[in-house]
Amino acid sequence: MADRIAVMNHGVVVQIGSPQDIYDRPADMHVAGFIGSPPMSFLRFKSSLAPGQSSVQLNGEAIRVPPLRQGVVEGELALGVRPEHVRISDLAKCAVRCSASSTWAPCRS
């Protein structure tokens, strides 16, 4: 396997890096949805986010994310979720909770 790869979208290079770097820190939603098997899933929501915020609200539940470097004004956002990071935490209520790894951050949809 290569130590550096390039991901293209419609003939344009979107991201170049090591396979692990691209997997952990995709440049955009195209890369996040393209890399991985199964690929990253997206949870869409409307919100604004403040710099340093370490959780997002989805359906009334707080989902932990790494502290955000930049704020985001009110709008349509998407949180990328890798299947291996989803945990079922309350079997009695069948609630699915997930927490983001240190490399995830919301992506603008």
N, C-alpha and C positions, 0 to 999 in steps of 0.2 A: 504494500500500500504506500502511496505517496506521503511525503512529510508535509507537503503544502498542496492545497487544491484551490481551484477557482470555481465559484458558482455563478452561472450566467442566467439572465432572464431576458428573453427576446433579443439575444445577441449582445447584451450589455453585461459586462462583468459587475456583479453586485458585491461580491466579497471574495477576498483571497486570504487564506490562513491555513493553519494546521487543521486536520479533521476534528480534533477535540475542541479547538477554539471556535470553529464554525458551529459545532454542535452546541457548545455551552453558551456562546454569545452570537447568535445569528444577527446579521445586520438589519434584516427586515422580515416581514411576515412570509414573503416568498421563500427565503432561505430557511426559515424555521419550519415551514410546512414541507419543504423539499428534503431536508436532511433528517435522517432517522427512520427507523422501521419498528413500529409504526411512527408516522410523523407527529410533530407537535400538534396538539389540539388548541383551539382558541376559544376563550370564554369572553364574549363581548359584553360590554357594559358602558353606561354613560356616567361620567364623573369628571371631577377636576382633582388634580393631585398636587400636593405641595412638596417642595424640595425637602428631602430627609424623611418623608413619609415612609413608614415600613409596613403598611397593610392597605389593602383595598377592600371595599365593600361589594360583595356579590350576593344578591338575593338575601340581604340582611345578615350575611356572615362575613366576618373579617378574615381575609386571606393574607397571611404573612408574605411579604416580598422583601427583597433587599432594600435598604434605604435608597430612595431615589435621588439621583444627582441633580436632576432638573425638575421643575414643576411643569404641569400640563394644565392648560386652561380647560374649562368645561367642554366636553365633546365625547364623541364615540371612541372608545378605547377597546383594546383586546389584551387579555392576559394569556400568554403562551404557557401551556401545561404539557409537560412530557408525561406519558403514561406511567413511567416508572416512579414518578414522584407523587402519584395519587395514592392516598391511604383511606381505607374505610375506618372511621373512628368511632362510630356509634351504631352497632348492629341492630339494637333495639329499634332505633328510629330510621334505619337504613340511610343515614346521612353520609354523604361523601364529603370529606374535607381534604383539601390539598394545601401544601405549603410550598412556596417557591424555593428553589435552591439559590445559592448566593450569586448565580449568574443570570437569573431571570429578571426581566423588567417588563412593564406593560409596553405594548407596541401600538402605535396609532393604526387604526384599521383603514 
